[in-house]
Amino acid sequence: MSLKSTIYKILRIWNDVDAVRKGKVGKRIGRRVTGKAAGKTIRKMFK
């Protein structure tokens, strides 16, 4: 695992914890799901 991917993983966890503290977990989950769905759709279009 590269240093860059390790840093990204740490920051993703950090942001999850921050969302829990601020009470914005639902928004974060919604954005993540939307982003994954959009990525899959775009991948299929350019396959």
C-alpha positions as CSV (number, residue, x, y, z in Angstrom):
1,M,0.0,0.0,0.0
2,S,1.4,3.4,-1.0
3,L,1.7,6.3,1.4
4,K,-0.9,8.2,-0.6
5,S,-3.6,5.5,-0.3
6,T,-2.8,5.1,3.4
7,I,-3.3,8.9,3.9
8,Y,-6.6,8.8,2.0
9,K,-7.9,5.9,4.1
10,I,-7.0,7.7,7.3
11,L,-8.7,10.9,6.1
12,R,-11.8,9.0,5.1
13,I,-12.1,7.5,8.6
14,W,-11.4,10.9,10.2
15,N,-14.2,12.5,8.1
16,D,-16.6,9.7,9.1
17,V,-15.8,10.4,12.8
18,D,-16.2,14.1,12.2
19,A,-19.6,13.6,10.5
20,V,-20.8,11.5,13.5
21,R,-19.7,14.3,15.9
22,K,-21.6,17.0,13.8
23,G,-24.6,14.7,13.3
24,K,-24.3,14.7,9.5
25,V,-23.9,11.0,9.0
26,G,-27.0,10.7,6.8
27,K,-25.7,13.4,4.4
28,R,-22.3,11.7,4.2
29,I,-23.8,8.3,3.5
30,G,-26.1,9.7,0.9
31,R,-23.3,11.4,-0.9
32,R,-21.1,8.3,-0.9
33,V,-23.9,6.1,-2.3
34,T,-24.7,8.7,-5.0
35,G,-21.0,9.0,-5.9
36,K,-20.6,5.2,-6.2
37,A,-23.7,4.9,-8.4
38,A,-22.6,7.8,-10.6
39,G,-19.1,6.2,-11.0
40,K,-20.7,2.9,-12.0
41,T,-22.9,4.5,-14.6
42,I,-20.1,6.5,-16.1
43,R,-17.9,3.4,-16.2
44,K,-20.6,1.5,-18.1
45,M,-21.0,4.4,-20.6
46,F,-17.3,4.5,-21.5
47,K,-16.6,0.7,-21.4
